[in-house]
């Protein structure tokens, strides 16, 4: 008997090539997915939920089609903001991390986000990070200055590839995700920090370069490598992370392991905005999932509102659209309790085929939602067998993370 093979018609937009490409896993044994997670110096917001929903859609679709997914999502518990806020609030970094991350977990559970295979923390990965930094120094891909270790950008001539810029053009590129670094110590402005001195009791570790802590970019490279190996099928996150964070990951990971490409498919979701301005903890212009739930919106409706816009399309928070999604969930639920009517058991198949085609087309969830809306109305109107239609509607809605059988 032939072994069942995963469905393989999926096509994904690769940020590196700027093209939609057929998805071909590195190995037949499973898909390695790494998603940049939260830095829990404060509670999250709808922008974080957008990232979680986008990659939960991807994971659900992969698993629906027969792939086993090893999904890793990190917790950045050692960085500048964690040190600063923990000191401001008189908390330990662990207390700050545990409190805010639990709020995040509760919110994601309300949105029916599948738990990742692991949530590695930077603080738990320090020996592995030191080993990789040492390797880069030994290979002369990194250099030491006054207790700081920098990656030598001369070793990577295409740092701007994820955003379509040359290294020269990067010199004038501005990003709101650019970390503060001692520019005066660098050989080149494009060099980036991979180790720095630190005296904070929870964020200082012995190393060959003195007591210190990792730079931001090296943390994700090593956590990904530790849990998924030297090469990843898919690496995801918000589009604001393309440079410098993900570009730096590529440079240091490939220099460290000697294996290319570091990632087969780079996927980036768009931004959540409020009044045309990107939501961010630093600006405080936030809509929180917990607040929406307290306003009696269901997790299903919040989830559906995020899936109604394509993951690569920027969007503004829209309370009217969210209310419409609540009504749509009601229509879906009503369709699941239509009395049995007999009819053609295959009458829902065209809807399933159209749903499959939409999701295979770079996770076109807006079209998939429209297909389910048509199916629900067809069940209610008697054009589709209630038995077959109900089963398909419940199953495919769950692919979108909408649980029609939940209380």
N, C-alpha and C positions, 0 to 999 in steps of 0.2 A: 504494500500500500504506500502511495506517495505521501510524504509528510506535508501537512497543510502549510501553505506559505502565507505570510501577511499580505493583505491587499496593498498594492503598490502603485496606485494611480495618483497619489498625493503630490502636489506641486506647491512649493513654498518660495516666497520672496527671500532671496539671500541679500542681506545688506552689503556684503562684500563685493558681489558681482553686480548688484543693482538689477538683478534679473529674477524672474520666476523660474525655478529649476525643479526637475523631477527629484523627489526625495528618495535617496538611496542610502540606507544605513551602512556604517562602516562594517558592522558585524551582523551575522544572521541571528545572534543570540539575544539581541536587545538594542534599545536606543538609549544613549546617554544624553540626558538633558540637564543643563546647568542654567539656573535663573538667578540673577543678582537679586538678593533679598533686601530686607529693610536694615537701616541703621537706627536702632530703637532708642535714640536720645529723646524722642517725643513720640506721641501716638501717631498712627497713620491717618490716611485720608483716602478719598475716592480715587486719586491717582495711583496709589499703591494697589487698590482693589482692581483697577484697570489692568495693571501688569499681571496680577494673580489670575484674573479671569482669562486674559489672553492666552497665557501659557497653560492654564487648566483646560481650556478648549483644545489646545494642541495635544496635550497629554490624553484627554478623553478620546479624541478622534484617533490618535495612534492606537490606543488600547482597544477601541471599538473595532478597529480593522486588523487586530491580531498581533500587534507589536507589544513586547514587554518593555516598559519604560522605567529606567532608573533615574528618578527626578531628584536633583539636589538643589536646595535653595539655602544660601548662606545667611548667617546673622553677623553683621559687622559690629561686633561689640568692643573692638579696640580701634578707635580713630579719634581725630581731633575733637569732634562734637561730643563723643561719648565722655571723653576726659573733661571737657569744659562743663557740660551740663551736670555731670555727676558731682563735680565740685560746687557748682552754683546751688544745687539742691541739697547738698549735704548727704548724698547717697553714695553707696558703693556702686561701681560700674555694674556689678552683678545684680544688685537690687534694681537699678534703673533698667537694665536689660530685661530681667525677668518680668517686671511689672508691665512695661510697654509691649513686650513681645506677646505676653498672654492676652492683652487687649487685642492685638493684631490677630492672634490665633482664634479668638472668640468671634471676631468679625468675619474672618474668612470661613469659619465653620458655618456661620449664618448664611453665607453666600454659597455654601455647598462646594467649597474648594477642596479638592482631594489633598490630603496631607502628603508632602514630599516624602521620598524614601529616607531622607535625612536632612536635618537642619544644623550643619556644622557651624561652630563658632570660631572666630579668629583666635580667641583665648585658648582654645583647645588644640590649635594647629601650630603653635609656635615652633616646636622642634623641627617640623617639616618645612616651615618657612625659612628658618635659619639655614637648613641644609640647602635649599634652592638658592638663597642669596649667596651662600658660600660657593656654590657651583658656578654662579654667574661671575663672581669675582675671580675665581680660578681660571675661567675661560676668557678673562679680560673683556667680558661684556658689561661689566660694572666696575666702578672705581670708588675709592674711599676718600672722603674729605671731612676732616674734623669730626669724626664719629658718625657722619652721614655716609650712606652708600647710595650712589646714583647709577641707574642704567644708562649706558652710553648709547645715545640715539644714533650715532654713526653706524651702529650695528644693524639698524633697521631703516632703510631708505624709503619706506612706504608707510610711515606712521599714520598718514592721513587717509589711507585707502578706504576706511569705513565711511568717511564723509566726503570722499571724492576730492581731496586736496593733496597737493604735493607737500613735502616737508618744508619747502620755502614758504608756501602759502600758509602753513600752520603757524608761522612766526607771528602773524597778525590775527589769528583766530581767537575769538573770545567764547568762553563757555561758562555757564553758571555752576558747572560741576567741577571746575578746576580747583584742586586743593592748594592751600598755601604752602609754598616750599621756599627754602633759602636760595634764591636765584643767584646770589653772589658767589655761591660755592660751585656752581655748575660750570662744566666746560662749554656746554651749549644750552641755550634756552629750552630746547626740546628734550634734554635729559630729564629723567624723572626719578623721584625718590623711591627706594625700596627698603631702606632702613634708616632710622633716625634716633638720636638720643632721647631719652625720656626718664623722668624721675617720679612719675605718678606711681604709687605703690601697686596698683593693679594693672598698670600698663607699662611696666619696665621689666625687661628680661635680659639675663646674661647672654652675651653673644661674643663672637671673635672681634667685634668692632666696638665693644663697650656695652654698657647697660642701655637698652633702648627698646624700641617697638617697631613693628613693620610699617612700611608705607601702604597706602590704600590698595594700589593695583596688585601688588604681589600677593596680597591676602587671597583674592579671588582665584588667581592662577593656581595657587598651591592647594586651596580647598577643592577646586575642581579636579586637579591632578590626583589628589589623595583619594577622592571618592569615585572618579570616573576614568582615570588613566591619562596617558599623555595626549590622547586625541579625543575630541568630543564630537558627537553627531551634531548637536544643536546647543548654542549658547544664546540666552535671551536676556532681555531687560528693556528698560525704557530707552527711547532714542537719544535722550540727553547723555547717555553713558557711552555712546559710540567713541567719542574722543573727549577727554584723554583715557578714560578707564579701560574700555575694551581694546582700543588700539595698543595701549601699554601691555595689556594681557597677552595679546598676540606676540608682540616683540619679545617679551621676557620669557614666555612659555616656549616659543620656538627656539630661542637662543639656549635655553636651559636643557631642553630634551633633544634638540637636533631633529625633531620630527615636524613635518609640515603636511597639510595645514593643521594648525592647532584645533581649529573648528571647521567642520564641513559646511554648516549653515548658521549664519548669524541672523537672528530675528530680533526686531526691535518694535515695540508697540509705541503708539503715538502718545500725546500728552492729554491730560484732563485739565481743562481750563475753567476759570470762573470769571465771567465778564471779559473774556478774551485774554486773560492773563493766566499763565501756567500756575496750577496749584503747587504750593511748596510750603514745607514747614517753616522755612526761613522767612517767607513773606506773611505767613499766617492766614492766607486766603483759602481756607480749607472747608470742604464738606466732608464730614466724617460718616462712615458707614453706621456707626453706633447711633448717631443723631438721626439718621434716616429711619433706622429700625424703631427708634423711640417715637417717631412720627407715624408709626403704624404702617409703614411700607414693609412689604414682605421681602425676605431675602431673595425669593424667586424674582420679584419685580426689579429689584436693584440689579440683580445678575442679568436679567433679560435686557434692561436698559443699556448695560455695558456691551452686550453682544449685538445690539441692534445697529451699532456703528462698527465698521471694519476696524480691526485692531491697529492698522497702520494709519488711520485717519484721526487727526486731532478733533477734539470735540469739547463743547462747553457744557457744563452741568445745566440740565434743563428739567426743572421740576414738573413741567407739563408733560414732557416725554416720559418721565418716571411714572406719573399718574396713569398715562395711557398704557404703560406696560403692566401696571397692576390690573387694569381692566382686561388686558390681553391674557394674563394668567387666569383670570376668571373664565374667559371664553375657553381656554384650553381645559380647565377643570370641568366645565360644563359638558364639553365633548366627551370626557372620559366616563360620564355617567348616563349617556344616552342609552335607552333600553335596547336590548338585543333586537336586531332586525333581520337577521339572515343576510342574504345578498351574496355577492361575489367575494369570496375570501381574498382574492388578489386585487381588489379595488383600490387598496392603498399603495400598491406597488409603484405606480408612476410617481407618487409623492416621495417615496423612499429613494427612488432613482435620482430625482431632482435634488433632494437633500444631499445625497452622496456626492453628486457632481459639484454642488456649491461648496461643500466642505473641502473637497479635494482641490478646489481652486483657491489655494492660499487662504484656507479657512474663511470663506465668504459667509460669515455668520449672518449678516443682514438678509441675504437671500434665503439662507436656511430658515431663519425666523419667519420670513414671508411664506415659505413653503408649509411650515407647520400651521401658520394661521389659516391658509387655504384648506389644509387637511382638517383642522378643527371645524371650520365652517361647513365643509362638505359632510362631515360626520353628523353635525347638528341638522343639516338640511336633508340628510338621507341619501346623498349621492354616493357615499362610501359606506360599506358595511360597518356597523358599529363595532362588531367584534374585532375585525382586522384593523380598523382604523384606530380604535382605542389602544390596542397593543402597540401599533407603530408610533402613535403620538406620544405615549408614555416613554417608550424606548428612545426615540429621537430627541425628545425634549431633554431627557437626562444626558444625552451627549452634549447638549448646550449647558448642562448643569442645572436645569430647571426640573425640580422634583415634584411631579404632579401627584404623587402618592403620599407626600408628607402631610402631617396634620397642619 
